[in-house]
């Protein structure tokens, strides 16, 4: 591979970079510019290192504000932070707890269960059972119970966008 195009000198200001600076070009851009014609078709496309979380913003418990909710089909439960539950005036049954195992193997009990919480997605209302958790790294997490209740399907696109389709279980 040639390194002739590895660096470039800016001829004019670009954002915070001033004209005359020597800039190291992106390694992928360098690689692609050095390919012979026809070699581009032989490149194998690979996955990115990370992708953003799947987020939806339903209205919960009839409140007008939308809450950030993480879709996680790898979770066996629907869960909500205790602070969000309190702010939505939701009350949980402290006798209905489960023990959650964290990534480091520790077991922590939930604070309780909120039954039949209304979640509104663009005019479609579904009712979920939410386990209440103290200080999770999310506001609300929709796991497999949401997926199975709504028969959700998710279509992913190469640019990272997603299309989520849900079905009303009561119609």
Secondary structure, DSSP 8 states (H G I E B T S, - for coil): ---TTSEEE-SS-BTTB-TT-EEE--HHHHHHHTS-TTGGGG------S----EEE--EETT-SSB--EEE-TT-SSEEEEHHHHHHTT---BTT---EEE-TTS-EEE--EEEEEEEEEETTEEEEEEEEEESS-SSSEEE-HHHHHHHT-EEEE-TTS-EEEE---TT-
